[in-house]
Amino acid sequence: MALYLASLVVNENFAKAVQLAIEYDPKPPFDSGSPEKAPKEIVEMIKNAKSNKNK
C-alpha cells in the first residue's frame, strides 16, 4: 500500500524507483522490484542516486 500511496503523492516513477531501491519484487502494485523488470530510466535513476550518495 505504501508504494501505491507514493505513486499518488509523488508519481508512479517515484514509486517504481522506491520499489527497485528496496528490492521489493512481488508484482503488486508495480512490477519493478528488480533491475531486470524495472524500466531502464528507473534503473538509471537508482544508479545515479546511489553514486551521488557515495560522493
N, C-alpha and C positions, 0 to 999 in steps of 0.2 A: 504494500500500500504506500510505503514511503516513496518508492520510485514513481508511482503514479502521481502522488501529490507534488513531487519535484517537477514533474512534467507540466503540471498545471500552474505552479508558482513561477517557474523559470521558463522552461521549454522542453520539448521532447529530447533534443540532442543533449541537453544538460543531464537529463535523467539517464540516458543511454551511457553517457560518459561516467556517471557515478556507478552505474551497474558494472561497467567494464573495470573501473578502478578498484572496486571491491570484489571483482571476480564472482559476481552472483550469477550463476549460469542456468538456473531453471528458466524456462521461457517467460512466464508472466512477469511483468507486463510487457517487457521488450525482449527481443532475442539478441542481446548484445553483451552477454556476460563473459565472453572470451574473445581474444583478438581475431580468431578465425571467423567468428559470427558477426562481429561488430562492423558497422560501416567504416571504410577507410578513414574518413575525416574524423570520426570519433577516436579511432586508434591513434591517429596523429595528435589529436588534442591531448590525450592522456600522456603520450610520449613526451610532448613538449612541456606539459605541466611537471612531469617527473624530472626532466632535465633542468628546468628552471629552478626547481626546488633544491637540486644538488649544487647550484652555483653559489 
